[in-house]
């Protein structure tokens, strides 16, 4: 009977390790796709079919253009630090994101004592864990770019909210495009 119990627990432990190991491998696979697409920043994600990528890009551009004036006023009140947006399932900085980050860096250089928290956000699609990791990668990408522009790293901090703080509560492409973003919050 004791051998049977030991055998049962061994099988149970092996099963738990296999299930836990598979989940981690899958999470890494999903995160490798955006990393592979990180070569040229102008490219979207390599994992997307071209037709869907074009549609996502058009929807994102339209949603960003239609952003409410209140959000723009809030950015100006914060010291002219603007939000940047990302393509679906990507943390690669687009040309427009790099341009916005350059403007944000100029504002940070004008005020040498200003500290900023970069908040990475995602749309509602994907698991909580995946979106938290993707939001962190988005915030790190923005932070690293600001550091290359001459902003000291000790003035910047990052946090990922994943899908917990949507800018638009809608459930369509336009809302999702607004939620794939980095916000810049002035701390001091």
N, C-alpha and C positions, 0 to 999 in steps of 0.2 A: 504494500500500500504506500509505503514511504517513497519507493522508486517511482510509482505512478504520480504522486504529488510533485516530486522534483521534476519529472518529465513534463508535466502539465505547466508548471511555472516557467520552465525553460522555453517551451513553445510560446507561451504567452509573452515572455520578454522579447523573444526574437520577433514575434509579430508586431509588438509595440515599436521596436527599433526600426523595422522595415517601414511601417506606416509613417513614423516620424521622419525617417531618412528620405522617403519619397516626397513628402511635402516640401522639405528644404530644397531638394533638387529641382522641383517644379518651380519654386519661387525664384531660384537662381536662373533657370532657363528664361522665365518671363522678363527678368531684369537684364539678361544679356542682349536681347534684341535692341533696346535703345542704345546700349553701349556700342554695339556694332555699327549703329547708324551715326555715331558721333564723329565720323571722319570729317566731311564737310558740313558745316553748320547750316548751310542753306537747304540741305536735304532734309526731308521729313524722316519718318522712321522707315527703315528698310523692311520691317515686318508687315507694313500695310500694303494692300494692293493699290496700284496706282490710281484707279478710278475712285476708290474710297478716300485715298489721301487727298486727291484734288477736291473732293466734296467737303471733307473735313476742313481743309485750308480755307475754302471759300466761306463756309459757315463761320469759322473762327474770325476771319477778317470782318465779316458783316456784324457779328456779335460785338466785336471790339469797337467797331465804328459806332454802333448803337448804344454804347455804354452810357448810363445816365450821367447827366451833368453833375449830379451831387457827388459822385465818386471822384470826378475830376477836381471839383472844388475841395474835397477832402484831401486829395493829393497835394494841391497847392497849399492848403493850410498846414500840411505836415512838412513843408519846406521843399516843395516841388519834387518829391520822390514819387515817381510813377510806377505803376504796376507793370509787370511783364507777363506775357502769356506764352504758353507752350502748345505744341502739337499733341495730338492724342498719343498716349503711351510713350512719351518722350521727355527727356530732360536736356536735350540739345538746345542751345541758345540760337534762336533764329536771328536773321539780320536785324529785324525790327527790335527784338529783345536786346541785342547788343547795342543798338543805337540808344534805346531808352536807358540802359545801364550806363552808357557814357555820359548822358545828361545827369543821371543820378550821381555819378562819381564827381562831376563838376560841382554839383550842389554840396556834396559832402566835403569837397576840398575847400569850398568857400567858408564852411563852418567846421573848423578843425576839431572842435570838442564834441560834435554830434556823434552819438552812438546809435546804431540801427540794428533792429532785429529783422531778419529776412524770414518770412513765413511761407513755406512751401505748401501748396494746395493742389488737390486733384478733383476730377469729376467723380460722380457717384459710382461709376463702373469699376469693377475689380474688388478684391477682398480688402478688408481693413489693413491687414499687414502689408499687402502689396502697395496700397496707396500711401501708407505712412513711409515706406521705403522710397517710393517714387517722389513724394513730396520733399523728403530729405535730400535726395539727389538733385532736385530742382533748386532748392535753396543753396546747396553747396556749389552748384554750377554758377549761380549768380554771385555768390560770395567770392569764389575763385576768380571770376572775371573782374570784379571790383578790385580785388587785390592786385591783379595784373595792371590795372589802371592807376595804381598808386595809393589806394586806400589801405591803411594799416589793418591787419586782420583783427587786432585787439579792439577795434571800434565796431566790429561786425559780429553778430551772433545769428544762429539759425535755429529754426524749429519747424517741424512738419506737423501739419494738422490733417494730412490725408484728405479724406472727403468730409471731415467734420464741420468745416466752416464754408459752406458754399456761398458764393457771391450772388448766385441766382438759383432759387430753389426749384426751377423747372426741370423737366425730364426729357429734354430734346437737345438736338445738336447745338443750338444757339446758347442754351443755358450751360451745357457742358463746356463749350469753348470759353465762356467767362470764368468758369471754375478752375480751369487748368492754368494756375497763375502763381506768381510770387508777389506777396505784398511786402512793402518796406515800412516798418513802424519805427518812428523816432523814439528812442528811449530817453535821451538827454539832449 
